[in-house]
Amino acid sequence: MVPELTKEQRIANLEKAKQMRKERTELRSQLASGVLNVCDLINLAERGDKAASGMRVKQMISALPGYGFKKTQALMHALSIAESKRVGGLGVKQAQALIDRLGGE
């Protein structure tokens, strides 16, 4: 059974979710501008950054210059990365393959 949340708890959860979306948007912006690279983002996720680890891999790739929907899908398929995979859930080999393909070390 799902516990009933108080109004305050729901509001607090909504605020946390809003903050997380804002942080992920900032990370995508930094990827697009070149301030962060793929290796940096994966390292952030490995160190426990919740915004980085919760970002979907397809969002990370599509934030990079030159990667639209089709190119992102093709890369994920080529590297056997599921559509729903999050950066924090990448295996060691998948993370290394992304870094090798997209640069960033």
CORNORHU-V166180 format. One record per residue. N is the residue number from 1. RES is the residue in one small letter. OMEGA is omega in whole degrees, 0 to 359 (none if undefined). NEAR is the number of other C-alpha atoms within 10 Angstrom. D_CENTER is the distance of its C-alpha to the mean C-alpha in Angstrom with 1 decimal. Layout:
n = {N,N}
res = {RES,RES}
omega = {OMEGA,OMEGA}
near = {NEAR,NEAR}
d_center = {D_CENTER,D_CENTER}
//
This chain:
n = {1,2,3,4,5,6,7,8,9,10,11,12,13,14,15,16,17,18,19,20,21,22,23,24,25,26,27,28,29,30,31,32,33,34,35,36,37,38,39,40,41,42,43,44,45,46,47,48,49,50,51,52,53,54,55,56,57,58,59,60,61,62,63,64,65,66,67,68,69,70,71,72,73,74,75,76,77,78,79,80,81,82,83,84,85,86,87,88,89,90,91,92,93,94,95,96,97,98,99,100,101,102,103,104,105}
res = {m,v,p,e,l,t,k,e,q,r,i,a,n,l,e,k,a,k,q,m,r,k,e,r,t,e,l,r,s,q,l,a,s,g,v,l,n,v,c,d,l,i,n,l,a,e,r,g,d,k,a,a,s,g,m,r,v,k,q,m,i,s,a,l,p,g,y,g,f,k,k,t,q,a,l,m,h,a,l,s,i,a,e,s,k,r,v,g,g,l,g,v,k,q,a,q,a,l,i,d,r,l,g,g,e}
omega = {181,180,176,178,175,179,180,179,178,179,179,179,178,179,178,179,179,179,180,177,179,179,179,177,178,178,178,178,179,175,182,183,179,177,176,170,184,180,179,182,178,177,176,180,180,179,173,177,186,180,180,183,180,180,177,181,181,176,179,183,183,176,181,178,178,181,174,183,185,182,177,180,181,180,180,178,181,181,180,177,182,180,185,185,176,183,180,181,179,173,181,181,179,180,180,178,177,180,179,182,188,180,174,177,none}
near = {3,4,5,8,10,9,9,9,11,12,12,12,13,12,12,12,12,11,13,17,15,13,16,20,16,13,21,22,16,16,21,18,13,12,10,16,20,22,18,16,24,22,16,17,21,16,12,12,14,15,21,26,22,18,25,18,26,22,16,24,24,19,20,21,11,10,15,13,11,10,13,20,18,11,17,19,12,9,15,10,19,14,12,11,15,19,25,24,17,19,11,8,10,16,21,15,13,21,17,13,12,15,12,13,9}
d_center = {30.8,28.1,29.2,30.2,28.4,30.4,29.8,28.7,26.1,24.7,24.6,22.9,20.2,19.7,19.6,16.9,14.7,15.7,14.8,11.3,10.8,12.6,10.6,7.3,9.8,11.3,8.4,8.3,12.0,12.3,10.6,13.1,15.9,15.6,15.5,12.4,12.0,9.8,11.9,11.5,7.8,8.4,11.5,10.2,8.3,11.6,13.6,12.4,10.5,9.5,7.3,5.2,5.9,5.6,2.4,4.1,5.0,7.5,6.0,5.1,8.5,10.3,9.8,11.9,15.6,17.5,14.8,15.6,15.4,18.0,16.9,13.3,15.0,17.5,15.3,13.4,16.9,18.4,16.2,16.5,12.9,13.1,11.9,10.5,8.8,5.7,4.8,7.5,9.7,10.1,13.8,15.4,16.8,13.7,11.9,15.2,15.7,12.5,13.8,17.3,16.6,14.6,16.4,15.5,17.8}
//
